[in-house]
Structures are given as structure tokens and as C-alpha cells.
Amino acid sequence: QVQFVESGGGLVQPGGSLRLSCVASGINFRITNVDWFRQAPGKEREFVARITLMDYKTYGDSMKGRVTISRDDEKNAAYLQMDNLKLEDTAVYYCHGRRMDGGPDHWGQGTQVTVSS
């Protein structure tokens, strides 16, 4: 059974930082592209960042310049470092994975990030 499990969310003040983690199991992580998405209340799910199996990174416009995605294939993990957080970054953040040679999409259960003073 394939699982992607996020952690690291929480309550942070504006301007603060958080580092989200996503740990995968049941999948060959080395050939899996990993994305982070987020969904705020009443809004559609939004792309945040992607890291490919070749370590190529892309970022969505909403958090570009304030987030860094990375991966550690030895740990079957991907990370999202978020800095200078804003109130509008409050959302549930989801990890998504898909093998580069196709196959189903895999989603984590999400981790809540709340930015509030």
C-alpha cells in the first residue's frame, strides 16, 4: 500500500517559517515526482512546488521566492521550507506523488498551516 504522510504544519506568526515533511512508503521514491499543493477554505487546491526525480524544481506564483522544495531519496522524503509566511498562506498543505513512468496519483492526508498573529 502506497502512503504519503505529511507533517510539520502548525500555528505560526506572520513572517515566521515552517518546514513541512512528506514521507512516502510502498513506492519507489527515487523515480517519483513530488508536488506540494495547498487548499484554503472555500478555495480550489493550488499548486505550490514540484521536485522531479532529477531534482528539477518548479514553483507556483503564490509562494515563489518564499518556499524551497527539496528531497532526500535515502529517507523517501520530500520537504517544503516556507519562509516569511503571510496570513493568506493559511491552508491545508498536501503532498502528491506520481511515478515518472506513469501510474496513479498518490495524495497525503494534508497538514494544516495557520498563519495568525
ABEGO torsion letter per residue (X at the ends): XBBBBBBGBEBBBBGBBBBBBBBBBGBBAAABBBBBBBBBBGBBBBBABBBBAAGBBBBBAAABGABBBBBBAAAGBBBBBBBGBBAAABBBBBBBBBBAAEEBBBBBAEBBBBBBX
